Amino acid sequence: MTTPAPRLIPLLVVLVSASILGLAPILVRLTETGPAAAGFWRFMFALPLLVLILSRPGGEGIARPSKWMLLAGLFFSLDLSFWHYGIVMTSVANATVLCNLTPVVVTLIGWLFFKETPARLFLLALALAMAGAFAMAAAAEGGQGTHPILGDILSLTVSFWYAGYFLMVKQARTTAGALRVTFWATLAGLPLMGGVALLLGEDMIPATAAGWAACVAMGLMHVAGQGGVAWALGRLPASITAVTILIQPLVAAGLSWLIFGETLAPVQALGGALVLCAIVLAQWSAAMGARTKTGAAPEGPAPA
């Protein structure tokens, strides 16, 4: 019986985690709080579950954080602060797609500082992913959100913060498991998100039980989604993971169409298809690179 390809399981984990994270922009609009306050409650409700999992018999434990974990929390707080405002100001599809231009930043930084030289086929996959992302954003209908242009700009800047988060998590995963990294990044980000919400005078408390339910759901989504991505980052190159999670805008766009009536134009659907093709090409590129690489021992995984 043959064993699965070393990257198959991490790839499936990323796809499932990204699909779960596709719920985030929907839940942000349903929390009945300010945008940054929604991020605060996301962290608040995620922490007890993370502590419970880490403290269980046989669990990894909390231990002390590394500087990479704390930096991951800083970058993730910046990510959510800008993105949540983008979600309110522009369409869900635009906000989610534009913030997922992260692969460009991740690949360039990984190339320059971490010697992860991309193959030509991967660059083609990246180009297709970006073309698909821009098609989805450009074809979105106007009149969605409170300030579409500013919302698009804020969402675009998120790609830089998300890139920093990706790379900090990847460094942290060399010495710690995924859930420990997620716990410390979440704990470090909690006071930052609360401080931003208070500084901007946001509504902190949901008005109804439905709003509270959305806040709790964000916490559960955070543990499953971010924990899965952090786990995969210990087993996949950051550039491959960043391209694969571009399935997240497809999920978010579909849900926003069903729940908020934000229509998905044919050009946007074509853009989504390009993103999926890019994911396949990226994985094919990684597999070809692994087969042709000589004189190097297989890279062992980080702690699960």
C-alpha positions in Angstrom: 0.0 0.0 0.0 1.4 3.4 -1.0 1.7 6.2 1.5 0.2 9.6 0.8 2.5 12.3 -0.7 4.2 14.2 2.1 2.5 17.4 1.2 -1.0 16.0 0.5 -2.3 16.1 4.1 -0.9 19.6 4.8 -2.5 20.7 1.5 -5.9 19.3 2.5 -5.6 21.0 5.9 -4.9 24.4 4.3 -7.9 24.0 2.0 -10.2 23.1 4.8 -8.8 25.8 7.1 -9.1 28.5 4.4 -12.7 27.5 3.7 -13.4 27.9 7.4 -11.7 31.3 7.4 -14.0 32.3 4.5 -16.7 32.7 7.2 -14.8 35.5 8.8 -16.1 38.5 6.8 -19.7 37.2 7.1 -19.4 36.9 10.9 -17.8 40.3 11.2 -20.9 41.9 9.7 -23.1 39.9 12.0 -21.4 40.7 15.3 -23.2 44.0 15.8 -20.0 45.6 17.1 -17.3 47.8 15.6 -14.9 46.2 13.2 -11.9 46.1 15.6 -14.2 45.1 18.5 -15.2 42.1 16.4 -11.5 41.1 16.2 -11.3 41.5 20.0 -14.2 39.1 20.6 -12.7 36.7 18.1 -9.6 36.5 20.2 -11.4 36.5 23.5 -13.6 33.5 22.6 -10.7 31.6 21.0 -8.4 31.7 24.0 -10.3 29.4 26.4 -10.6 26.7 23.7 -6.9 27.0 22.9 -6.0 26.8 26.6 -8.2 23.7 27.0 -6.6 21.9 24.0 -3.0 22.8 25.0 -3.6 21.8 28.7 -5.2 18.4 28.0 -3.3 15.2 28.9 -0.7 14.7 26.3 -1.1 18.3 25.0 1.8 20.5 24.0 1.3 22.9 26.9 1.6 26.6 26.9 5.2 27.3 27.9 6.9 30.6 27.1 6.4 32.5 23.9 9.2 33.1 21.4 9.7 36.6 19.8 8.2 35.2 16.6 4.9 34.3 18.3 4.6 37.8 19.8 5.4 39.4 16.4 2.9 37.1 14.8 0.3 38.6 17.2 1.3 42.1 16.3 1.0 41.5 12.6 -2.3 39.6 12.9 -3.8 42.5 15.0 -2.8 45.0 12.3 -4.2 42.5 9.7 -7.6 42.3 11.4 -7.8 46.0 12.3 -7.4 47.1 8.6 -9.4 44.2 7.1 -12.4 44.4 9.3 -12.8 48.1 8.4 -12.4 47.1 4.8 -15.1 44.5 5.1 -17.5 47.2 6.3 -16.6 49.8 3.7 -16.5 47.6 0.6 -18.0 44.4 -0.6 -17.1 41.1 1.1 -15.6 39.8 -2.2 -13.4 42.8 -2.7 -12.2 42.9 0.9 -11.4 39.2 0.9 -9.7 39.1 -2.5 -7.6 42.2 -2.1 -6.3 41.1 1.3 -5.3 37.8 -0.2 -2.7 39.4 -2.5 -0.4 38.2 0.2 1.3 35.6 -2.1 3.1 38.4 -3.9 4.6 39.8 -0.7 5.3 36.4 0.8 7.0 35.1 -2.3 9.2 38.1 -2.6 10.2 38.2 1.0 10.7 34.4 1.1 12.9 34.7 -2.0 15.0 37.6 -0.7 15.4 36.6 3.0 14.7 32.9 3.3 16.2 31.6 0.1 12.9 30.0 -1.1 13.5 30.5 -4.8 10.2 30.0 -6.7 10.2 27.8 -9.8 9.0 29.2 -13.1 5.8 27.1 -12.9 5.1 28.6 -9.5 5.5 32.1 -11.0 2.9 31.1 -13.6 0.6 29.9 -10.8 1.2 33.2 -9.0 0.3 35.2 -12.1 -2.9 33.2 -12.6 -3.8 33.7 -9.0 -3.3 37.4 -9.1 -5.2 37.7 -12.4 -8.1 35.8 -10.9 -8.1 37.9 -7.8 -8.1 41.2 -9.7 -10.9 39.9 -12.0 -13.0 39.1 -8.9 -12.4 42.6 -7.4 -12.8 44.6 -10.7 -16.1 42.9 -11.6 -17.7 43.4 -8.3 -20.9 45.6 -8.4 -20.7 49.1 -7.0 -22.7 50.4 -4.2 -21.7 47.7 -1.7 -20.3 49.0 1.6 -20.1 52.4 3.2 -17.0 53.7 1.4 -15.9 51.3 -1.4 -12.7 53.1 -2.5 -11.3 53.5 1.0 -12.4 49.9 1.8 -10.5 48.6 -1.2 -7.4 50.5 -0.1 -7.5 49.3 3.5 -8.1 45.7 2.3 -5.1 46.0 -0.1 -2.8 47.1 2.7 -3.8 44.0 4.7 -1.7 41.8 2.3 1.5 43.3 3.9 0.3 42.7 7.4 -0.8 39.1 6.5 2.5 38.5 4.8 4.3 39.5 8.0 2.0 37.2 10.0 2.7 34.3 7.7 6.4 34.6 7.9 6.5 35.1 11.7 4.3 32.0 12.1 6.6 30.0 9.8 9.6 31.0 11.9 7.8 30.2 15.2 6.8 26.8 13.8 10.4 25.7 13.7 10.4 25.3 17.5 6.8 25.0 18.6 3.5 23.4 17.6 0.7 25.0 15.7 -1.7 25.5 18.6 0.9 27.0 20.9 1.9 29.5 18.2 -1.8 30.3 17.6 -2.4 30.7 21.4 0.5 33.2 22.0 -0.3 35.2 18.8 -3.9 35.4 19.9 -3.0 36.4 23.5 -0.6 39.0 22.3 -3.2 40.4 19.8 -6.1 40.6 22.3 -5.1 43.9 24.1 -4.0 45.4 20.8 -7.5 44.8 19.2 -9.2 46.0 22.3 -7.1 49.1 22.4 -7.8 49.9 18.8 -11.6 49.5 19.3 -11.6 51.7 22.4 -9.4 54.4 20.7 -11.7 54.6 17.8 -14.8 54.7 20.0 -16.4 51.6 18.6 -19.4 49.7 20.0 -17.9 46.9 22.1 -21.0 45.0 23.1 -23.3 43.1 20.7 -26.9 44.3 20.9 -28.6 40.9 20.6 -28.1 37.2 21.2 -27.5 36.8 17.5 -24.6 39.2 17.7 -23.1 37.3 20.6 -23.5 34.0 18.7 -21.5 35.5 15.8 -18.7 36.6 18.2 -18.6 33.0 19.7 -18.5 31.6 16.2 -15.6 33.8 15.3 -13.6 32.3 18.2 -14.3 28.8 17.1 -13.5 29.7 13.5 -10.2 31.3 14.7 -9.0 28.1 16.4 -9.9 25.8 13.6 -8.9 28.1 10.7 -5.7 29.8 12.0 -4.7 26.7 13.9 -4.9 24.6 10.7 -3.0 27.2 8.6 -0.3 27.4 11.4 0.0 23.6 11.4 0.5 23.5 7.6 3.1 26.3 7.6 5.3 23.9 9.5 5.1 21.5 6.6 4.8 23.6 3.5 6.8 26.5 2.1 5.1 29.8 3.0 4.7 30.7 -0.7 2.8 27.5 -1.4 0.5 28.0 1.6 -0.2 31.6 0.7 -1.3 30.7 -2.8 -3.4 27.7 -1.6 -5.4 29.8 0.9 -6.7 31.9 -2.1 -9.6 29.6 -2.0 -10.8 31.7 0.9 -12.2 34.5 -1.3 -14.2 32.0 -3.2 -15.9 30.8 -0.1 -16.5 34.3 1.2 -17.9 35.5 -2.1 -20.3 32.6 -2.3 -21.5 33.2 1.2 -21.9 36.9 0.7 -24.1 36.2 -2.3 -26.3 33.8 -0.3 -26.5 35.9 2.8 -26.1 39.6 1.8 -27.2 39.4 -1.8 -23.8 40.5 -3.1 -23.9 39.1 -6.6 -21.0 37.2 -8.2 -20.6 38.4 -11.8 -19.5 36.0 -14.6 -16.1 37.7 -14.7 -15.8 37.1 -11.0 -16.6 33.4 -11.4 -13.9 33.2 -14.1 -11.5 34.8 -11.7 -12.4 32.2 -9.1 -11.7 29.4 -11.6 -8.2 31.0 -12.3 -7.5 30.9 -8.6 -8.3 27.2 -8.4 -6.1 26.5 -11.4 -3.3 28.5 -9.7 -3.6 26.3 -6.6 -3.2 23.1 -8.8 -0.2 24.5 -10.6 1.4 25.6 -7.4 1.2 22.2 -5.9 2.4 20.6 -9.2 5.4 23.0 -9.2 6.2 22.0 -5.6 6.0 18.3 -6.5 8.3 18.7 -9.5 10.8 20.7 -7.5 10.9 17.9 -4.8 11.6 15.3 -7.5 14.3 17.2 -9.2 16.1 18.4 -6.1 19.4 16.6 -5.6 21.9 16.4 -2.8 19.6 17.5 -0.1 18.0 15.5 2.7 14.2 15.7 3.1 13.1 18.4 5.4 11.6 17.1 8.7 8.3 18.5 9.9 8.0 20.9 12.9 6.2 19.6 16.0 2.6 18.8 15.4 
